[in-house]
Amino acid sequence: MLDATTITAPIFIEDMEVGLTRHLEKIISDHDISLFAEVSEDRNPVHLNDEYAESTMFGGRIAHGMLTAALISAVIGEQLPGHGTVYLRQSMAFLAPVRPGDLVRAEVEVKSIDLRRSRVTLDTRCLVDETRVLHGEALVLAPSRG
């Protein structure tokens, strides 16, 4: 992931093309889950309590779905389109659990471009190994040279 002090130039809408893709990878740690629970105030025991989580359909602790979704936000805000992007809409489906220790690959791909309105539709997805754990679509207002 990028250091918070790193300034990256956005990919301007004029330089985008359908199919352009960016990604990041992150191992989800127990610490990440604890921090997300603290910030979000979502302390559901399926995320935090081994004994409780083992009795659920998941058979163990899982990360918050929105923690996984936040990795999509990181790709959009830092890489594609990057700094200056305004999130307008995001739809998503959670397809499989993410567990502590999983390596999540968050990917964003340009699906369509509306130059006149400076809007870009992005396919968004997260994978653990070859398993798609999240799929969705985002609409963003992309930075423009004009």
Secondary structure, DSSP 8 states (H G I E B T S, - for coil): ---TT-------GGG--TT-EEEEEEE--HHHHHHHHHHH----HHHH-HHHHHTSTTSS----HHHHHHHHHHHHHHTSS-TT-EEEEEEEEE-S---TT-EEEEEEEEEEEETTTTEEEEEEEEEETTEEEEEEEEEEE-----
